[in-house]
Each structure stands twice: as C-alpha cells, then as structure tokens.
Amino acid sequence: MAVFHAIFEDGVFRPTEPVDVPASSEVQLELVSVAPPDTDSRLDALYRLLLEGPWESGEPDVAARHDEHQP
C-alpha cells in the first residue's frame, strides 16, 4: 500500500511528489483531507467588501467636491 499527497484540480488528482505506479494502473483511493481548501481568496474578500456597500462618505454631495484635489 502506498500513501502519497495530492491536490485535486480540474477533476484530476495531481500528486505533489513522484508516485511509483505503472502507467494505466487501476488503483483504489481512500480520501483523507489534510487541509481545508482556501475558500477565502484575496479577491473573494475584495468582492465581498465592494458588494457590501453602499459606502457612507459623510459628504452629502460628493460630486460638488469632485475637482477639489485636481491639479
């Protein structure tokens, strides 16, 4: 019995190290998750922040100050 680590991507188990199994061999896998998947990427967190809005600036008429910081 061989034990190896793999990552599941696009419907395929990709070993993280060389595996000594002949090509086209039929095997039986027992899945044990060793780490939860990264479900909160940086982009997901950013999208969540952007979609939470609307944002309150404290300024009643933001358009009136549009040119304030222009050179």
N, CA, C and O atoms as a Tinker XYZ file with bonds, in Angstrom:
   284  protein
     1  N      0.844000   -1.181000    0.000000    73     2
     2  CA     0.000000    0.000000    0.000000    64     1     3
     3  C      0.889000    1.244000    0.000000    63     2     4     5
     4  O      1.811000    1.353000    0.807000    81     3
     5  N      0.613000    2.160000   -0.889000    73     3     6
     6  CA     1.390000    3.395000   -0.986000    64     5     7
     7  C      0.533000    4.569000   -0.512000    63     6     8     9
     8  O     -0.663000    4.633000   -0.796000    81     7
     9  N      1.150000    5.477000    0.197000    73     7    10
    10  CA     0.472000    6.692000    0.647000    64     9    11
    11  C      1.198000    7.862000    0.009000    63    10    12    13
    12  O      2.423000    7.954000    0.079000    81    11
    13  N      0.441000    8.754000   -0.613000    73    11    14
    14  CA     1.050000    9.951000   -1.196000    64    13    15
    15  C      0.077000   11.103000   -1.078000    63    14    16    17
    16  O     -1.127000   10.897000   -0.925000    81    15
    17  N      0.590000   12.297000   -1.146000    73    15    18
    18  CA    -0.223000   13.507000   -1.086000    64    17    19
    19  C     -0.522000   13.976000   -2.504000    63    18    20    21
    20  O      0.310000   13.853000   -3.403000    81    19
    21  N     -1.728000   14.516000   -2.688000    73    19    22
    22  CA    -2.134000   15.023000   -3.998000    64    21    23
    23  C     -3.044000   16.228000   -3.797000    63    22    24    25
    24  O     -3.601000   16.443000   -2.721000    81    23
    25  N     -3.176000   17.002000   -4.862000    73    23    26
    26  CA    -4.085000   18.150000   -4.887000    64    25    27
    27  C     -5.109000   17.877000   -5.976000    63    26    28    29
    28  O     -4.753000   17.465000   -7.079000    81    27
    29  N     -6.370000   18.104000   -5.671000    73    27    30
    30  CA    -7.450000   17.879000   -6.630000    64    29    31
    31  C     -7.729000   19.182000   -7.363000    63    30    32    33
    32  O     -8.168000   20.158000   -6.754000    81    31
    33  N     -7.475000   19.202000   -8.679000    73    31    34
    34  CA    -7.679000   20.390000   -9.504000    64    33    35
    35  C     -8.305000   19.992000  -10.821000    63    34    36    37
    36  O     -7.846000   19.052000  -11.470000    81    35
    37  N     -9.346000   20.693000  -11.222000    73    35    38
    38  CA    -9.995000   20.469000  -12.517000    64    37    39
    39  C    -10.357000   19.005000  -12.743000    63    38    40    41
    40  O    -10.192000   18.485000  -13.846000    81    39
    41  N    -10.848000   18.344000  -11.705000    73    39    42
    42  CA   -11.294000   16.968000  -11.837000    64    41    43
    43  C    -10.193000   15.924000  -11.834000    63    42    44    45
    44  O    -10.448000   14.759000  -12.140000    81    43
    45  N     -8.958000   16.326000  -11.489000    73    43    46
    46  CA    -7.813000   15.407000  -11.536000    64    45    47
    47  C     -7.033000   15.504000  -10.227000    63    46    48    49
    48  O     -6.813000   16.598000   -9.708000    81    47
    49  N     -6.613000   14.341000   -9.690000    73    47    50
    50  CA    -5.736000   14.323000   -8.531000    64    49    51
    51  C     -4.300000   14.472000   -9.013000    63    50    52    53
    52  O     -3.811000   13.629000   -9.764000    81    51
    53  N     -3.620000   15.534000   -8.592000    73    51    54
    54  CA    -2.240000   15.797000   -9.008000    64    53    55
    55  C     -1.316000   15.518000   -7.829000    63    54    56    57
    56  O     -1.331000   16.258000   -6.846000    81    55
    57  N     -0.496000   14.440000   -7.915000    73    55    58
    58  CA     0.430000   14.140000   -6.820000    64    57    59
    59  C      1.416000   15.278000   -6.609000    63    58    60    61
    60  O      1.861000   15.907000   -7.570000    81    59
    61  N      1.759000   15.544000   -5.352000    73    59    62
    62  CA     2.714000   16.595000   -5.034000    64    61    63
    63  C      4.137000   16.057000   -4.998000    63    62    64    65
    64  O      5.083000   16.809000   -4.764000    81    63
    65  N      4.289000   14.756000   -5.231000    73    63    66
    66  CA     5.600000   14.111000   -5.247000    64    65    67
    67  C      5.538000   12.948000   -6.230000    63    66    68    69
    68  O      4.440000   12.503000   -6.564000    81    67
    69  N      6.675000   12.437000   -6.707000    73    67    70
    70  CA     6.651000   11.307000   -7.638000    64    69    71
    71  C      5.956000   10.086000   -7.025000    63    70    72    73
    72  O      6.103000    9.805000   -5.835000    81    71
    73  N      5.203000    9.373000   -7.853000    73    71    74
    74  CA     4.474000    8.187000   -7.402000    64    73    75
    75  C      4.959000    6.988000   -8.217000    63    74    76    77
    76  O      5.005000    7.041000   -9.446000    81    75
    77  N      5.315000    5.916000   -7.528000    73    75    78
    78  CA     5.837000    4.716000   -8.188000    64    77    79
    79  C      4.687000    3.761000   -8.518000    63    78    80    81
    80  O      4.493000    2.745000   -7.850000    81    79
    81  N      3.931000    4.112000   -9.563000    73    79    82
    82  CA     2.812000    3.293000  -10.028000    64    81    83
    83  C      2.926000    3.189000  -11.545000    63    82    84    85
    84  O      3.081000    4.207000  -12.219000    81    83
    85  N      2.853000    1.979000  -12.092000    73    83    86
    86  CA     2.939000    1.849000  -13.548000    64    85    87
    87  C      1.809000    2.595000  -14.256000    63    86    88    89
    88  O      0.699000    2.686000  -13.732000    81    87
    89  N      2.088000    3.125000  -15.441000    73    87    90
    90  CA     1.096000    3.852000  -16.226000    64    89    91
    91  C     -0.115000    2.970000  -16.492000    63    90    92    93
    92  O      0.027000    1.763000  -16.684000    81    91
    93  N     -1.286000    3.553000  -16.504000    73    91    94
    94  CA    -2.564000    2.886000  -16.771000    64    93    95
    95  C     -2.955000    1.876000  -15.695000    63    94    96    97
    96  O     -3.813000    1.026000  -15.935000    81    95
    97  N     -2.345000    1.953000  -14.519000    73    95    98
    98  CA    -2.710000    1.049000  -13.420000    64    97    99
    99  C     -4.044000    1.485000  -12.829000    63    98   100   101
   100  O     -4.307000    2.678000  -12.679000    81    99
   101  N     -4.876000    0.515000  -12.496000    73    99   102
   102  CA    -6.107000    0.819000  -11.797000    64   101   103
   103  C     -5.813000    0.770000  -10.305000    63   102   104   105
   104  O     -5.235000   -0.202000   -9.818000    81   103
   105  N     -6.205000    1.809000   -9.578000    73   103   106
   106  CA    -5.933000    1.885000   -8.144000    64   105   107
   107  C     -7.220000    2.216000   -7.410000    63   106   108   109
   108  O     -8.199000    2.654000   -8.015000    81   107
   109  N     -7.210000    2.007000   -6.114000    73   107   110
   110  CA    -8.324000    2.379000   -5.258000    64   109   111
   111  C     -7.820000    3.462000   -4.323000    63   110   112   113
   112  O     -6.785000    3.304000   -3.677000    81   111
   113  N     -8.556000    4.565000   -4.253000    73   111   114
   114  CA    -8.137000    5.691000   -3.427000    64   113   115
   115  C     -9.015000    5.820000   -2.195000    63   114   116   117
   116  O    -10.233000    5.655000   -2.275000    81   115
   117  N     -8.408000    6.110000   -1.071000    73   115   118
   118  CA    -9.127000    6.453000    0.152000    64   117   119
   119  C     -8.794000    7.910000    0.436000    63   118   120   121
   120  O     -7.640000    8.247000    0.701000    81   119
   121  N     -9.800000    8.773000    0.382000    73   119   122
   122  CA    -9.559000   10.207000    0.526000    64   121   123
   123  C     -9.611000   10.638000    1.980000    63   122   124   125
   124  O    -10.575000   10.365000    2.695000    81   123
   125  N     -8.550000   11.318000    2.401000    73   123   126
   126  CA    -8.473000   11.910000    3.735000    64   125   127
   127  C     -7.999000   13.341000    3.529000    63   126   128   129
   128  O     -6.879000   13.569000    3.072000    81   127
   129  N     -8.849000   14.300000    3.865000    73   127   130
   130  CA    -8.480000   15.700000    3.694000    64   129   131
   131  C     -7.472000   16.087000    4.769000    63   130   132   133
   132  O     -7.711000   15.883000    5.959000    81   131
   133  N     -6.330000   16.653000    4.335000    73   131   134
   134  CA    -5.298000   17.060000    5.291000    64   133   135
   135  C     -5.323000   18.553000    5.567000    63   134   136   137
   136  O     -4.729000   19.011000    6.543000    81   135
   137  N     -5.999000   19.317000    4.722000    73   135   138
   138  CA    -6.109000   20.763000    4.924000    64   137   139
   139  C     -7.365000   21.242000    4.220000    63   138   140   141
   140  O     -7.663000   20.796000    3.113000    81   139
   141  N     -8.104000   22.146000    4.850000    73   139   142
   142  CA    -9.298000   22.665000    4.177000    64   141   143
   143  C     -8.896000   23.493000    2.959000    63   142   144   145
   144  O     -7.841000   24.127000    2.967000    81   143
   145  N     -9.720000   23.494000    1.918000    73   143   146
   146  CA    -9.396000   24.307000    0.744000    64   145   147
   147  C     -9.438000   25.780000    1.084000    63   146   148   149
   148  O    -10.153000   26.195000    1.996000    81   147
   149  N     -8.676000   26.566000    0.355000    73   147   150
   150  CA    -8.645000   28.017000    0.551000    64   149   151
   151  C     -9.897000   28.602000   -0.084000    63   150   152   153
   152  O     -9.932000   28.856000   -1.287000    81   151
   153  N    -10.923000   28.813000    0.732000    73   151   154
   154  CA   -12.189000   29.310000    0.188000    64   153   155
   155  C    -12.305000   30.824000    0.252000    63   154   156   157
   156  O    -13.252000   31.391000   -0.291000    81   155
   157  N    -11.365000   31.483000    0.902000    73   155   158
   158  CA   -11.450000   32.928000    1.056000    64   157   159
   159  C    -10.208000   33.584000    0.451000    63   158   160   161
   160  O     -9.327000   34.064000    1.164000    81   159
   161  N    -10.163000   33.592000   -0.871000    73   159   162
   162  CA    -9.016000   34.208000   -1.530000    64   161   163
   163  C     -9.065000   35.718000   -1.338000    63   162   164   165
   164  O    -10.078000   36.263000   -0.902000    81   163
   165  N     -7.982000   36.376000   -1.660000    73   163   166
   166  CA    -7.942000   37.836000   -1.513000    64   165   167
   167  C     -8.979000   38.512000   -2.396000    63   166   168   169
   168  O     -9.589000   39.502000   -1.992000    81   167
   169  N     -9.187000   37.979000   -3.611000    73   167   170
   170  CA   -10.181000   38.586000   -4.492000    64   169   171
   171  C    -11.588000   38.386000   -3.945000    63   170   172   173
   172  O    -12.415000   39.293000   -4.034000    81   171
   173  N    -11.873000   37.222000   -3.384000    73   171   174
   174  CA   -13.191000   36.993000   -2.794000    64   173   175
   175  C    -13.456000   37.999000   -1.677000    63   174   176   177
   176  O    -14.558000   38.536000   -1.568000    81   175
   177  N    -12.455000   38.250000   -0.858000    73   175   178
   178  CA   -12.608000   39.212000    0.231000    64   177   179
   179  C    -12.846000   40.614000   -0.329000    63   178   180   181
   180  O    -13.669000   41.361000    0.201000    81   179
   181  N    -12.140000   40.972000   -1.384000    73   179   182
   182  CA   -12.320000   42.288000   -2.003000    64   181   183
   183  C    -13.718000   42.423000   -2.598000    63   182   184   185
   184  O    -14.385000   43.437000   -2.392000    81   183
   185  N    -14.166000   41.400000   -3.339000    73   183   186
   186  CA   -15.511000   41.446000   -3.918000    64   185   187
   187  C    -16.571000   41.563000   -2.830000    63   186   188   189
   188  O    -17.551000   42.291000   -2.991000    81   187
   189  N    -16.378000   40.851000   -1.726000    73   187   190
   190  CA   -17.329000   40.912000   -0.633000    64   189   191
   191  C    -17.404000   42.341000   -0.070000    63   190   192   193
   192  O    -18.492000   42.844000    0.211000    81   191
   193  N    -16.243000   42.987000    0.093000    73   191   194
   194  CA   -16.225000   44.373000    0.580000    64   193   195
   195  C    -16.933000   45.317000   -0.380000    63   194   196   197
   196  O    -17.695000   46.188000    0.042000    81   195
   197  N    -16.678000   45.139000   -1.677000    73   195   198
   198  CA   -17.283000   46.022000   -2.667000    64   197   199
   199  C    -18.795000   45.835000   -2.754000    63   198   200   201
   200  O    -19.528000   46.797000   -2.983000    81   199
   201  N    -19.259000   44.612000   -2.573000    73   199   202
   202  CA   -20.680000   44.340000   -2.703000    64   201   203
   203  C    -21.464000   44.637000   -1.435000    63   202   204   205
   204  O    -22.694000   44.645000   -1.467000    81   203
   205  N    -20.783000   44.883000   -0.315000    73   203   206
   206  CA   -21.472000   45.199000    0.927000    64   205   207
   207  C    -22.131000   46.568000    0.885000    63   206   208   209
   208  O    -23.152000   46.782000    1.539000    81   207
   209  N    -21.557000   47.508000    0.115000    73   207   210
   210  CA   -21.974000   48.894000    0.048000    64   209   211
   211  C    -23.462000   49.098000    0.264000    63   210   212   213
   212  O    -24.135000   48.113000    0.571000    81   211
   213  N    -24.021000   50.250000    0.137000    73   211   214
   214  CA   -23.300000   51.449000   -0.275000    64   213   215
   215  C    -22.435000   52.013000    0.858000    63   214   216   217
   216  O    -22.719000   51.816000    2.040000    81   215
   217  N    -21.402000   52.701000    0.471000    73   215   218
   218  CA   -20.475000   53.278000    1.445000    64   217   219
   219  C    -20.920000   54.678000    1.803000    63   218   220   221
   220  O    -21.347000   55.443000    0.937000    81   219
   221  N    -20.824000   55.008000    3.048000    73   219   222
   222  CA   -21.196000   56.333000    3.520000    64   221   223
   223  C    -19.926000   57.154000    3.702000    63   222   224   225
   224  O    -19.090000   56.840000    4.548000    81   223
   225  N    -19.786000   58.212000    2.900000    73   223   226
   226  CA   -18.586000   59.043000    2.961000    64   225   227
   227  C    -18.706000   60.150000    4.007000    63   226   228   229
   228  O    -17.700000   60.717000    4.433000    81   227
   229  N    -19.922000   60.454000    4.416000    73   227   230
   230  CA   -20.125000   61.562000    5.337000    64   229   231
   231  C    -20.302000   62.882000    4.608000    63   230   232   233
   232  O    -20.662000   63.888000    5.220000    81   231
   233  N    -20.056000   62.885000    3.319000    73   231   234
   234  CA   -20.202000   64.091000    2.488000    64   233   235
   235  C    -21.560000   64.025000    1.800000    63   234   236   237
   236  O    -21.817000   63.077000    1.058000    81   235
   237  N    -22.449000   65.012000    2.025000    73   235   238
   238  CA   -23.789000   64.947000    1.436000    64   237   239
   239  C    -23.792000   65.080000   -0.092000    63   238   240   241
   240  O    -24.678000   64.536000   -0.750000    81   239
   241  N    -22.825000   65.787000   -0.661000    73   239   242
   242  CA   -22.782000   65.949000   -2.110000    64   241   243
   243  C    -21.349000   65.723000   -2.591000    63   242   244   245
   244  O    -20.578000   66.672000   -2.736000    81   243
   245  N    -21.006000   64.480000   -2.832000    73   243   246
   246  CA   -19.641000   64.131000   -3.228000    64   245   247
   247  C    -19.278000   64.781000   -4.562000    63   246   248   249
   248  O    -18.129000   65.182000   -4.753000    81   247
   249  N    -20.224000   64.892000   -5.478000    73   247   250
   250  CA   -19.958000   65.481000   -6.789000    64   249   251
   251  C    -19.534000   66.939000   -6.669000    63   250   252   253
   252  O    -18.776000   67.423000   -7.510000    81   251
   253  N    -19.994000   67.641000   -5.664000    73   251   254
   254  CA   -19.656000   69.055000   -5.504000    64   253   255
   255  C    -18.173000   69.214000   -5.203000    63   254   256   257
   256  O    -17.622000   70.285000   -5.461000    81   255
   257  N    -17.495000   68.190000   -4.664000    73   255   258
   258  CA   -16.080000   68.291000   -4.310000    64   257   259
   259  C    -15.202000   67.568000   -5.328000    63   258   260   261
   260  O    -14.030000   67.302000   -5.059000    81   259
   261  N    -15.757000   67.251000   -6.486000    73   259   262
   262  CA   -15.035000   66.462000   -7.491000    64   261   263
   263  C    -13.687000   67.053000   -7.872000    63   262   264   265
   264  O    -12.700000   66.320000   -7.939000    81   263
   265  N    -13.614000   68.338000   -8.119000    73   263   266
   266  CA   -12.391000   68.974000   -8.606000    64   265   267
   267  C    -11.460000   69.470000   -7.483000    63   266   268   269
   268  O    -10.425000   70.073000   -7.763000    81   267
   269  N    -11.815000   69.226000   -6.256000    73   267   270
   270  CA   -11.053000   69.751000   -5.123000    64   269   271
   271  C     -9.597000   69.301000   -5.104000    63   270   272   273
   272  O     -8.723000   70.084000   -4.734000    81   271
   273  N     -9.322000   68.084000   -5.487000    73   271   274
   274  CA    -7.957000   67.554000   -5.411000    64   273   275
   275  C     -7.278000   67.465000   -6.774000    63   274   276   277
   276  O     -6.241000   66.816000   -6.906000    81   275
   277  N     -7.846000   68.103000   -7.776000    73   275   278
   278  CA    -7.258000   68.081000   -9.121000    64   277   279
   279  C     -6.182000   69.162000   -9.231000    63   278   280   281
   280  O     -6.349000   70.257000   -8.693000    81   279
   281  N     -5.092000   68.866000   -9.915000    73   279   282
   282  CA    -4.014000   69.885000  -10.061000    64   281   283
   283  C     -4.424000   71.024000  -10.954000    63   282   284
   284  O     -3.641000   71.948000  -11.174000    81   283
